[in-house]
Amino acid sequence: MSEKKKSAFLNDWWRQFLTGVMGTAIGVGLTFAVSNMVDNHKKAQVRRQTATMVVYDIDEMIREMKEDLQWEKTLYPVAMSLVSHPEKVDVVSIDSIKQAVAYLLEDVTSIPDWANDTKEKAFTGGMEAWQNLENTRFYDNVQKCYLRRADLFRTVQKDLVFRRPISEALFDRFVAGITIDDLSDDGSLSEESLRKLVKQMCDKPETVRYLREYRLRNMVYNELIDELTRLNQENKFLMSISDEEIEAYIRKNVQKTKSATPALVAGVWEAQTNAATETFWFKPDHTSDVTVAFVAVAEFRVESEDREVRMDVPVSYRMVGEWELEGDVLHTVVKPGNCEILSVDLNLDGLSEAARAKGEEWQAAYRQQLNEYLQALSDDLRANVSFDLTGDRMFWEYQVTSSTSQPEAVRLQLIRKPK
């Protein structure tokens, strides 16, 4: 081979060799680059999912604390009225007696919903999860929220302010002293036994102490709710988490819902709120029949006896209307004149003749006022609706205007009932 041909051959070989090396290097570089991009994307997804999870968890914690506050706000006046006026124990409705017992009875079988620390353990248990957050301020805020929650749980368990007067030991002693005549057919305490238990608690200093510290318990809860709300608002800002992302997280990870159909909506449903029990009958012909039951309070003065009478009064009324499903929005309409009173059950048994007369006057005036209200009542509600996977739980979401003229989201859960 001549020198010229040999030189050309070597030059061509080196070009091919170098091209191959460069191609391999570029291929390896691209592989690493793509791998890093995928890895970074996965980390970003984990970071987003972790941040959204804990923000939702803290929001739920706040909501559950508010529910506990509302529960006490509802039952405290009932218990306070009975303890302040023991003579009422024999005349008020059994529902009021049960509410007083529920309020005063110690509960050692469960922990508050807001104390569930499953999400906290998932957040703090994995080092990689919070290291990927890349925001130490967010991590510190979350840790502070969980530490403050733990502080409240210890306080509720151990502080005298939260100790209910009917302890487990006291209740066991009470049950040990009852006879078969003190039990209902299903084995539970009879109405008279429950009234007897409330009477025994009226004079106890522990009961007076627990009622007196009602406002202090409220203050402890409200201070923490305010702090958690402030911290979680900052969390959302720090991680740029929108309300839409929270809603998407709920749909994917919490509710596990399916879309509404007319066939799923049709049937009898019940919704329980602090104020009332509402029973909805959505008929296949798209008419609706809604029954609302609640407890009113009758207050009247008997001048001849120089005393005030205050009694619980079970009340119910009915609304007839129409319903239509528009995509995932349930539209219900009740027009004026389509409501009627079903019952106003003022129990006047055991009262003096003068008190009965005053009670009948109150009942007549109340029925007239309620009837005037119902005749003018109308309702036009559009609620986003979905169902759990069994089809036996229906979820409503809609907006109302608060007392401060601000829009407020309402979430309602309805349970399917047999006809």
NUKOLTI-645366 format. One record per residue (C-alpha): residue in one letter; chain; z, x, y. Coordinates in nm, 4 decimals, decimal comma. Each point is the difference from the previous one (the first is absolute). Layout:
! residues N
   r   c          w          u          v
   A   A          Z          X          Y
...
***
This chain:
! residues 419
   r   c          w          u          v
   M   A     0,0000     0,0000     0,0000
   S   A    -0,1026     0,1392     0,3341
   E   A     0,2597     0,0600     0,2702
   K   A    -0,1508    -0,2759     0,2118
   K   A     0,0158    -0,2547    -0,2817
   K   A     0,3491     0,1172    -0,0945
   S   A     0,1215    -0,0450     0,3586
   A   A    -0,1546    -0,3497     0,0220
   F   A     0,1604    -0,0950    -0,3302
   L   A     0,3457     0,1173     0,1100
   N   A    -0,0291    -0,1751     0,3340
   D   A    -0,0970    -0,3256    -0,1715
   W   A     0,2856     0,0372    -0,2517
   W   A     0,2553     0,0570     0,2758
   R   A    -0,1272    -0,3003     0,1922
   Q   A     0,0377    -0,2222    -0,3092
   F   A     0,3416     0,1487    -0,0756
   L   A     0,1290    -0,0437     0,3517
   T   A    -0,1428    -0,3533     0,0181
   G   A     0,1787    -0,0873    -0,3222
   V   A     0,3280     0,1483     0,1237
   M   A    -0,0277    -0,1820     0,3309
   G   A    -0,0853    -0,3269    -0,1746
   T   A     0,3005     0,0369    -0,2283
   A   A     0,2274     0,0847     0,2936
   I   A    -0,1271    -0,2963     0,1977
   G   A     0,0439    -0,2266    -0,3047
   V   A     0,3573     0,1204    -0,0523
   G   A     0,0724    -0,0421     0,3707
   L   A    -0,1395    -0,3511     0,0036
   T   A     0,2017    -0,0857    -0,3123
   F   A     0,3194     0,1211     0,1646
   A   A    -0,0890    -0,1794     0,3245
   V   A    -0,0708    -0,3301    -0,1753
   S   A     0,3120     0,0433    -0,2133
   N   A     0,2088     0,0603     0,3128
   M   A    -0,1549    -0,3013     0,1708
   V   A     0,0813    -0,2218    -0,3002
   D   A     0,3513     0,1438    -0,0206
   N   A     0,0585    -0,0516     0,3720
   H   A    -0,1328    -0,3566    -0,0249
   K   A     0,2352    -0,0728    -0,2901
   K   A     0,2917     0,1466     0,1958
   A   A    -0,0924    -0,2147     0,2994
   Q   A    -0,0057    -0,3097    -0,2240
   V   A     0,3387     0,0911    -0,1514
   R   A     0,1371     0,0638     0,3493
   R   A    -0,1273    -0,3359     0,1246
   Q   A     0,1250    -0,1884    -0,3066
   T   A     0,3425     0,1643     0,0175
   A   A     0,0394    -0,0680     0,3728
   T   A    -0,1134    -0,3630    -0,0332
   M   A     0,2321    -0,0546    -0,2967
   V   A     0,3132     0,1122     0,1834
   V   A    -0,0923    -0,1784     0,3251
   Y   A    -0,0434    -0,3246    -0,1967
   D   A     0,3262     0,0660    -0,1873
   I   A     0,1936     0,0400     0,3248
   D   A    -0,1620    -0,3136     0,1440
   E   A     0,1100    -0,1883    -0,3128
   M   A     0,3491     0,1462     0,0333
   I   A     0,0201    -0,1385     0,3547
   R   A    -0,1337    -0,3419    -0,1085
   E   A     0,2532    -0,0248    -0,2847
   M   A     0,2886     0,0931     0,2308
   K   A    -0,1117    -0,2752     0,2392
   E   A    -0,0031    -0,2438    -0,2924
   D   A     0,3602     0,0947    -0,0843
   L   A     0,0956    -0,0561     0,3641
   Q   A    -0,1708    -0,3397     0,0009
   W   A     0,1748    -0,0957    -0,3242
   E   A     0,3393     0,0733     0,1545
   K   A    -0,0970    -0,1706     0,3263
   T   A    -0,0814    -0,3155    -0,1995
   L   A     0,3110    -0,0077    -0,2209
   Y   A     0,2635     0,1326     0,2403
   P   A     0,0294    -0,3250     0,2048
   V   A     0,0465    -0,2032    -0,3196
   A   A     0,2815     0,2214    -0,1301
   M   A     0,1588     0,0305     0,3442
   S   A     0,0031    -0,3779     0,0452
   L   A     0,1695    -0,0585    -0,3358
   V   A     0,2589     0,2754     0,0454
   S   A     0,0794    -0,1187     0,3553
   H   A     0,0229    -0,3649    -0,1115
   P   A     0,1217    -0,0104    -0,3627
   E   A     0,0063    -0,3791     0,0113
   K   A    -0,3804     0,0071    -0,0109
   V   A    -0,0071     0,1575    -0,3452
   D   A     0,0410    -0,3396    -0,1690
   V   A    -0,2652    -0,1808     0,2053
   V   A    -0,2901     0,2401     0,0608
   S   A    -0,2981     0,0113    -0,2344
   I   A     0,0160     0,2104    -0,3130
   D   A    -0,2887     0,2077     0,1398
   S   A     0,2283     0,1153     0,2814
   I   A     0,2727     0,0867    -0,2498
   K   A    -0,2441     0,2056    -0,2071
   Q   A    -0,1210     0,1790     0,3134
   A   A     0,3580     0,0867     0,0962
   V   A     0,0718     0,1352    -0,3487
   A   A    -0,3216     0,2068     0,0015
   Y   A     0,0980     0,1439     0,3380
   L   A     0,3590     0,0882    -0,0947
   L   A    -0,0500     0,1073    -0,3625
   E   A    -0,0265     0,3705    -0,0793
   D   A    -0,3273     0,1028    -0,1667
   V   A     0,0372     0,3032    -0,2260
   T   A    -0,2978    -0,0684    -0,2261
   S   A    -0,2818     0,1067     0,2329
   I   A    -0,0796     0,2271     0,2916
   P   A    -0,1721    -0,1131     0,3206
   D   A    -0,3797     0,0029    -0,0109
   W   A    -0,0085     0,2415     0,2934
   A   A     0,2033     0,2554    -0,2021
   N   A    -0,2748     0,0478    -0,2627
   D   A    -0,0823     0,3721     0,0154
   T   A    -0,3021     0,0138    -0,2347
   K   A    -0,2443     0,0976     0,2760
   E   A     0,2489     0,2474     0,1455
   K   A     0,0221     0,1819    -0,3341
   A   A    -0,3788     0,0088    -0,0252
   F   A    -0,0174     0,1504     0,3497
   T   A     0,2758     0,2586    -0,0301
   G   A    -0,0436     0,0767    -0,3714
   G   A    -0,3402     0,1672     0,0312
   M   A    -0,0075     0,3142     0,2124
   E   A    -0,3806    -0,0070     0,0219
   A   A    -0,0106    -0,3537     0,1420
   W   A     0,1960     0,0737     0,3146
   Q   A    -0,1341     0,3540     0,0412
   N   A    -0,3489    -0,1539     0,0256
   L   A     0,1092    -0,2220     0,2891
   E   A    -0,0457     0,2854     0,2494
   N   A     0,2349    -0,1727     0,2462
   T   A     0,3621     0,1098    -0,0055
   R   A     0,1006    -0,2586     0,2628
   F   A    -0,1222    -0,2811    -0,2261
   Y   A     0,1846     0,1491    -0,2976
   D   A     0,3228     0,0331     0,2027
   N   A    -0,0294    -0,3620     0,1186
   V   A    -0,0470    -0,1295    -0,3533
   Q   A     0,2933     0,2022    -0,1281
   K   A     0,2165    -0,1337     0,2805
   C   A    -0,0975    -0,3593    -0,0843
   Y   A     0,0964     0,0465    -0,3631
   L   A     0,3256     0,1784     0,0867
   R   A     0,0985    -0,2801     0,2400
   R   A    -0,0815    -0,2561    -0,2715
   A   A     0,2283     0,1865    -0,2421
   D   A     0,2762     0,0067     0,2633
   L   A    -0,0211    -0,3784     0,0422
   F   A     0,0047    -0,0577    -0,3759
   R   A     0,3195     0,2082    -0,0349
   T   A     0,1536    -0,1943     0,2901
   V   A    -0,0886    -0,3369    -0,1538
   Q   A     0,1493     0,1074    -0,3327
   K   A     0,3232     0,1531     0,1287
   D   A     0,0858    -0,1151     0,3525
   L   A     0,2529    -0,2814     0,0368
   V   A    -0,2226    -0,1658     0,2621
   F   A    -0,2514    -0,0884    -0,2740
   R   A     0,2507    -0,0900    -0,2731
   R   A    -0,0274    -0,3683    -0,0858
   P   A     0,3286    -0,1848    -0,0493
   I   A    -0,0702    -0,1583    -0,3406
   S   A     0,0104     0,3179    -0,2068
   E   A    -0,1183     0,0176    -0,3594
   A   A     0,3625     0,0302    -0,1192
   L   A     0,1110    -0,2998     0,2082
   F   A    -0,2891    -0,2103    -0,1260
   D   A     0,0786     0,0985    -0,3603
   R   A     0,3633    -0,1126     0,0477
   F   A    -0,1204    -0,3294     0,1452
   V   A    -0,2356    -0,0604    -0,2943
   A   A     0,2771     0,0891    -0,2466
   G   A     0,2101    -0,2830     0,1407
   I   A    -0,2552    -0,2802    -0,0333
   T   A    -0,0358    -0,2480    -0,2860
   I   A    -0,2949    -0,1607    -0,1723
   D   A     0,0240    -0,2856     0,2507
   D   A    -0,0810     0,2469     0,2777
   L   A    -0,3435     0,0770    -0,1436
   S   A    -0,3324    -0,1781     0,0365
   D   A    -0,2169    -0,0930    -0,2969
   D   A    -0,1900     0,3293     0,0291
   G   A     0,3202     0,2072    -0,0100
   S   A     0,0075     0,0836     0,3726
   L   A     0,2899    -0,0806     0,2310
   S   A     0,0108    -0,3667     0,0961
   E   A    -0,0188    -0,1212     0,3602
   E   A     0,3760    -0,0588     0,0071
   S   A     0,0674     0,3510    -0,1328
   L   A    -0,2142     0,1527     0,2734
   R   A     0,1796    -0,2048     0,2660
   K   A     0,3309     0,1159    -0,1468
   L   A    -0,1131     0,3651     0,0187
   V   A    -0,0995    -0,0359     0,3666
   K   A     0,3350    -0,1652     0,0812
   Q   A     0,1851     0,2927    -0,1562
   M   A    -0,1957     0,2437     0,2168
   C   A     0,0577    -0,1809     0,3306
   D   A     0,3534     0,1319     0,0516
   K   A    -0,0543     0,3535    -0,1220
   P   A     0,0111     0,2782     0,2646
   E   A    -0,2915     0,1740    -0,1766
   T   A    -0,2197    -0,3011     0,0764
   V   A     0,1011    -0,0084     0,3655
   R   A    -0,0588     0,3751     0,0241
   Y   A    -0,3485    -0,0259    -0,1550
   L   A    -0,1044    -0,2820     0,2347
   R   A     0,1474     0,1766     0,3043
   E   A    -0,2104     0,3100    -0,0699
   Y   A    -0,3299    -0,1920    -0,0200
   R   A    -0,1232     0,1381     0,3327
   L   A     0,0914     0,3557    -0,0968
   R   A    -0,2108    -0,0256    -0,3169
   N   A    -0,2878    -0,1346     0,2082
   M   A     0,0370     0,2878     0,2465
   V   A    -0,0115     0,2612    -0,2800
   Y   A    -0,3172    -0,1528    -0,1444
   N   A    -0,1723    -0,0500     0,3356
   E   A     0,0693     0,3536     0,1197
   L   A    -0,1581     0,1433    -0,3142
   I   A    -0,2945    -0,2429     0,0138
   D   A    -0,0695     0,1078     0,3585
   E   A     0,0170     0,3694    -0,0941
   L   A    -0,2232    -0,0386    -0,3058
   T   A    -0,2514    -0,2054     0,1983
   R   A    -0,0214     0,2680     0,2695
   L   A    -0,0381     0,2815    -0,2535
   N   A    -0,2648    -0,1816    -0,2016
   Q   A    -0,2034    -0,0855     0,3083
   E   A    -0,0017     0,3722     0,0751
   N   A    -0,0963     0,0705    -0,3624
   K   A    -0,3072    -0,2214     0,0314
   F   A    -0,0966     0,1781     0,3210
   L   A     0,0515     0,3484    -0,1459
   M   A    -0,2213    -0,0741    -0,3026
   S   A    -0,2405    -0,2394     0,1813
   I   A     0,0725    -0,2782    -0,2508
   S   A    -0,1384    -0,3370     0,1099
   D   A     0,1166    -0,3504    -0,0912
   E   A    -0,3287    -0,0431    -0,1872
   E   A     0,0838     0,2986    -0,2223
   I   A     0,3414    -0,1475    -0,0750
   E   A    -0,1594    -0,3350    -0,0923
   A   A    -0,2520     0,1773    -0,2244
   Y   A     0,2847     0,1893    -0,1701
   I   A     0,1845    -0,3280    -0,0626
   R   A    -0,3073    -0,1660    -0,1495
   K   A    -0,0700     0,2964    -0,2276
   N   A     0,3495     0,1087    -0,1046
   V   A     0,2445    -0,2833     0,0631
   Q   A    -0,1331    -0,3508    -0,0283
   K   A    -0,2623     0,0511    -0,2719
   T   A    -0,1555    -0,3250     0,1139
   K   A    -0,3175    -0,1895    -0,0729
   S   A    -0,2110    -0,2099     0,2342
   A   A     0,0559    -0,3710     0,0541
   T   A    -0,2097    -0,2796    -0,1480
   P   A     0,0392    -0,3780     0,0496
   A   A     0,1023    -0,0325    -0,3659
   L   A     0,2841     0,2516     0,0515
   V   A     0,1200    -0,1682     0,3201
   A   A     0,0124    -0,3496    -0,1531
   G   A     0,3451    -0,0889    -0,1367
   V   A     0,3655    -0,0214     0,1018
   W   A     0,1586     0,2980     0,1768
   E   A     0,3476     0,0715     0,1357
   A   A     0,0990     0,2357     0,2810
   Q   A     0,3626     0,0925     0,0749
   T   A     0,1035     0,1168     0,3464
   N   A     0,3385     0,0398     0,1632
   A   A    -0,0538    -0,3250     0,1878
   A   A    -0,1579    -0,2315    -0,2585
   T   A    -0,1629    -0,0616    -0,3358
   E   A    -0,3632    -0,1063     0,0285
   T   A    -0,1936    -0,1564    -0,2871
   F   A    -0,3803    -0,0045     0,0368
   W   A    -0,2226    -0,2209    -0,2146
   F   A    -0,3612     0,1046     0,0492
   K   A    -0,2052    -0,2684    -0,1736
   P   A    -0,3487     0,0581    -0,1475
   D   A    -0,1452    -0,2519     0,2488
   H   A     0,1132     0,2384     0,2802
   T   A     0,2792    -0,2252     0,1266
   S   A     0,3488     0,1484     0,0267
   D   A     0,3510    -0,1369    -0,0340
   V   A     0,2799     0,2199     0,1360
   T   A     0,3749    -0,0658    -0,0329
   V   A     0,2468     0,1921     0,2181
   A   A     0,3718     0,0039    -0,0878
   F   A     0,2739     0,1625     0,2101
   V   A     0,3646    -0,0376     0,0978
   A   A     0,0855    -0,1379     0,3439
   V   A     0,3505    -0,0050     0,1485
   A   A     0,1668    -0,3211     0,1194
   E   A     0,2575     0,0473     0,2752
   F   A     0,1857    -0,2898     0,1608
   R   A     0,3388    -0,0643     0,1543
   V   A     0,2404    -0,2717    -0,1165
   E   A     0,1919    -0,0792     0,3184
   S   A     0,2611    -0,2231    -0,1657
   E   A     0,0956     0,2855    -0,2313
   D   A    -0,0479     0,2779     0,2590
   R   A    -0,2114     0,2129    -0,2327
   E   A    -0,3482     0,1413    -0,0463
   V   A    -0,1961    -0,0618    -0,3183
   R   A    -0,2680     0,2445    -0,1125
   M   A    -0,1963    -0,0647    -0,3197
   D   A    -0,3086     0,1330    -0,1745
   V   A    -0,2758    -0,2580    -0,0396
   P   A    -0,2851     0,0521    -0,2495
   V   A    -0,3250    -0,1183     0,1650
   S   A    -0,3550    -0,0283    -0,1296
   Y   A    -0,3326    -0,1204     0,1359
   R   A    -0,3631    -0,0226    -0,1127
   M   A    -0,3288     0,1062     0,1594
   V   A    -0,3418    -0,1212    -0,1205
   G   A    -0,3099     0,1972     0,0937
   E   A    -0,3087     0,1840    -0,1219
   W   A    -0,0836     0,3497    -0,1193
   E   A    -0,3123     0,2140    -0,0305
   L   A    -0,0632     0,3512    -0,1299
   E   A    -0,2315     0,2033     0,2232
   G   A    -0,0556     0,3286    -0,1819
   D   A     0,3501     0,1501    -0,0264
   V   A     0,1373    -0,2195     0,2822
   L   A     0,1918    -0,3179    -0,0842
   H   A    -0,0404    -0,2570     0,2770
   T   A     0,2605    -0,2808    -0,0008
   V   A     0,0071    -0,2906     0,2452
   V   A     0,2606    -0,2697     0,0658
   K   A    -0,0812    -0,2492     0,2748
   P   A     0,2536    -0,1910     0,2152
   G   A     0,1324    -0,3164    -0,1634
   N   A    -0,0270     0,1360    -0,3551
   C   A     0,3670     0,0905    -0,0463
   E   A     0,2951    -0,2089    -0,1197
   I   A     0,3733     0,0444    -0,0589
   L   A     0,0989     0,0002    -0,3676
   S   A     0,3768     0,0376     0,0272
   V   A     0,2918     0,0718     0,2321
   D   A     0,2940     0,0204    -0,2399
   L   A     0,3154    -0,0109     0,2091
   N   A     0,2861    -0,0397    -0,2489
   L   A     0,2750    -0,2047     0,1659
   D   A     0,2141    -0,0465    -0,3122
   G   A     0,3646     0,0796     0,0545
   L   A    -0,0113    -0,0383     0,3788
   S   A     0,2071    -0,2429     0,2005
   E   A    -0,1569    -0,3222     0,1292
   A   A    -0,0211     0,1426     0,3527
   A   A    -0,1637     0,3217    -0,1249
   R   A    -0,2445    -0,1960    -0,2134
   A   A    -0,1041    -0,2059     0,3024
   K   A    -0,0602     0,3161     0,2036
   G   A    -0,1895     0,1525    -0,2898
   E   A    -0,2276    -0,3014    -0,0272
   E   A    -0,0686     0,0211     0,3751
   W   A    -0,0922     0,3686    -0,0372
   Q   A    -0,2252    -0,0740    -0,2963
   A   A    -0,1854    -0,2783     0,1809
   A   A    -0,0541     0,2187     0,3082
   Y   A    -0,1098     0,2962    -0,2132
   R   A    -0,2477    -0,2092    -0,1990
   Q   A    -0,1502    -0,1330     0,3234
   Q   A    -0,0376     0,3504     0,1479
   L   A    -0,1446     0,1401    -0,3220
   N   A    -0,2437    -0,2896    -0,0317
   E   A    -0,1221     0,0495     0,3585
   Y   A    -0,0483     0,3694    -0,0730
   L   A    -0,1911    -0,0672    -0,3211
   Q   A    -0,2278    -0,2626     0,1547
   A   A    -0,1201     0,2585     0,2512
   L   A    -0,0074     0,2869    -0,2518
   S   A    -0,3349     0,1628    -0,0759
   D   A    -0,0900     0,3186    -0,1804
   D   A    -0,3190     0,2068    -0,0126
   L   A     0,0601     0,3216    -0,1937
   R   A    -0,2389     0,2691    -0,1192
   A   A     0,1587     0,2466    -0,2417
   N   A    -0,1514     0,2924    -0,1890
   V   A     0,0718    -0,0838    -0,3622
   S   A     0,0009     0,1938    -0,3280
   F   A     0,1548    -0,0296    -0,3457
   D   A     0,1791     0,2288    -0,2417
   L   A    -0,1768     0,0768    -0,3263
   T   A     0,1715    -0,2909    -0,1816
   G   A    -0,1187    -0,2536     0,2588
   D   A     0,3548    -0,1400     0,0258
   R   A     0,0940     0,1720     0,3266
   M   A    -0,1898    -0,0680     0,3206
   F   A     0,0348     0,2219     0,3086
   W   A    -0,0600    -0,1236     0,3554
   E   A    -0,0404     0,2218     0,3063
   Y   A    -0,0402    -0,1485     0,3474
   Q   A     0,0915     0,0581     0,3641
   V   A     0,2498    -0,1938     0,2106
   T   A     0,1156     0,0435     0,3594
   S   A     0,3579     0,1256     0,0292
   S   A     0,2585    -0,1193     0,2513
   T   A    -0,1054     0,2926     0,2209
   S   A    -0,3656    -0,1156    -0,0105
   Q   A    -0,0960     0,2912    -0,2229
   P   A    -0,2201    -0,0411    -0,3118
   E   A     0,2080     0,0273    -0,3153
   A   A    -0,1236     0,0361    -0,3584
   V   A     0,1408    -0,2419    -0,2592
   R   A    -0,0185     0,0597    -0,3751
   L   A     0,0860    -0,2863    -0,2333
   Q   A     0,0205    -0,0038    -0,3794
   L   A    -0,0502    -0,3271    -0,1893
   I   A     0,0846    -0,0602    -0,3672
   R   A    -0,2085    -0,2373    -0,2139
   K   A     0,2001    -0,2959    -0,1310
   P   A    -0,0766    -0,2497    -0,2774
   K   A    -0,1114    -0,3417     0,1288
***
